[in-house]
Amino acid sequence: MKSLKRKRHPYLDKAQKGFITQLAKDTGKTLEHISRVLNGSRKPSFELAREIERLSKGEIKMAYFGYTL
């Protein structure tokens, strides 16, 4: 079975410490789930991808996860 592994989003290399933790709190998801979504080992739902884009102020686009409006 082929892995869904993607490269780590470039925004995360610039992100302030605690960004992932705050994102997890704001979305109501676990830290582990958000970390896996952002490192590419899990694909988020459409709603979560949209929320991540909104909370990151457009830095992490839904298109990164394969979604478009």
Secondary structure, DSSP 8 states (H G I E B T S, - for coil): ---------HHHHH--TTHHHHHHHHHT--HHHHHHHHHTSS---HHHHHHHHHHTTTSS-GGGGT---
